[in-house]
């Protein structure tokens, strides 16, 4: 005997099939999201050591120091303090270079951080042999920094132009440096006036 299809059962099966397809697509989409977790590349101890090396370039000079003597042992105490205020947020590797996003406590009357995005290269002993800052963000709250700096980092890693995120286009919302007056000198590894 032939029974006509039950519309209720048919709709339930279609709903289950549609749910299955949606869940599969979500799982595939989540798997394709690029992870920039620095733990993929460096242990927490190695991250601290890299920060200690990069802070010699990214932090302000200690009292009585200049760019010629900032690596002298007498300034270790200053850079140790500066390194404690920094963290390694994002990292990606392309060839033998690492793209990084580090943040540090900002000098501000309200709780704020600033981000530094760039590229570095290490030797086989994890010693810094090349360093370049691509951008520095404005001071901002932690939540805002997490959104905006991560956006800038992803654009940087993917080779996108960051020009439209500079101050003259976005005000004090994204990139503080470089701007129309200061650029990063790759040879000297400092920000210089154009």
N, C-alpha and C positions, 0 to 999 in steps of 0.2 A: 504494500500500500504506500502511496506517495503522500508525504505531508508537505504543505507549502512552507517555505522558510519563515521562521518566526522573526518578525522585525526587531523585537527586543534583543534577541540573541545576536542577530546580525549587527546591531548597533554596539553592543557590548564588545563583540570581537573586533570591530573596526576601531573602537576607542582604545582597546588594549594594543592593537597593532600601531596606531598612531602614537600612543604613549611610548611604546618601545622605540619607534623611529626617533622621536624627539630626544629621549634619553641617550640613545646611541650618538646622535649628533652633538649633544652637549658634552659627552665624554670625549669625543674626537676633538671638539673645539678646545676643551680644557687642556688636552694633551699637547695641542699645537702652540699654546701660550709659552713664550720664551721665558725661562727662568734665569734671572740674573743673580741668583744667590751666591755671594762670594764663598760660602762654605763648599761649593762645588770644586773650587780651585785651591783654597788655602784653609788650613786649620785656623782656629781662633788665635793661637800663638803666632802663626805666620802672619795673620792679618795685623796683629799688634806691631810686629816687627816692620812690616811694610809701612804702616802709619808712622812709626818712629822715623823711618827714612824720608818719607814724603813731607813730613811736617817741617823739615829743614827748608823746604821750598815754599810751602803754603802758609806757614805762620809768619807773623810779624817778627822782625829781628829782635833779639834780646837787647837789653840795655848795653851800650858800649860795643855792640857787634856791628859788622858790616858784611856785605856779600862776599868779601874775600876771606873773612875769618869765621863765618857762621858755623863751620863744621868743626871748629876747635872743641876739644873736650871740656873746656871751661864753661861752655854753654849747654852741656848735656842736661843739667838740672832744669833749664828753661824749656827745652824741647820735650823733656819727659812730662812736664806739666801740660804743655800744649797738646801732646799726643793723647793724654788722658781725656781731653775734651772732644776728641774725634772718634768717629766710628766709620766702618766700612759698610756701606749700604748695598751697593750693586757692583757686579763685576761680569765682564764678558771677555772671552779670549778670541783674538783673530790673529792667526799666524803666531808670531812670537811676542805679540804685544797684548797687554791687558787694558781694557777700557774700565775705568773706575768711576764710582760715585761715592765720595766720602762726605760726611757732614761734620760740622763742629759747632760747639756752643758759640753763639754770637754775643758780642758785647752790646747789650741792650738793656733798657730799663724794664722790659717785659720778657718773659721766657721765649727765646727764639733760637733758631739754628740757621746756618747757611750751608749751602751745598757747593762742592767742588767736583766738577766732572772733567775727566781727562784721560790720558793714555800713559802707561809706563811700560818699561821693559826690564826684566830681571835677568841676571846671569844664572848659572847653574846652582849657585849657592844662595839664591834669592836675594842678592844684593842689587839695589837699584842702579841701572846703567843708563836709563833714559827716562825722562819725565816731561810731560807737557800738560798744561791746564788748558782745556778747551773752553770752559765757562766757569764762572762763579755766580751763584744766585744771590739775590737780595736776602736780607734777614727776613725770616718768616716763622710763623708758628710751626710746630712739628707736623700737624695734620696737613697744612697747606704745602709745606716742603715735601712731604711724602708724595703728594699728588704731582706737583709741578716739577720737582727735580727728577722724579722717575720718568715723567714724560720727556723731559729734555735728554735724559740718559738714553732712553730707547731711540730717540731721533738721532743722537750722536752715533750710537753703535751701528745704526742702519744707514749711516752716511748722509743723512738729511741735513739740509741747510738750517742753521739756527738763527739766521739773521732776523727773521720776523719776531723772534722772542727777545730781542735786545730792548734796552730801556727806551730808545727813541720811538719804538712801536708799541710796547706793552707797559711803559712806565716802570714802576718799581714792583712789578708782579713776577718777573722771571729772572732774566740775566742782568746782573749788575756789570760784570766784565766778561768779555771785551765790550767796549763802547766806542764812541767816536774819538775818544782821547787816549785810551789805553789798550794795548795789545800784549799778548804773552810772547816774550822773546825766547824762542826755543834754545838758542845757544847759551844764553845766560841763565835761563830757567827762572825768570822773574817777569813781573808785569812792568812795562815801560810805557812812557808817554810817546805817542806817535811822532 
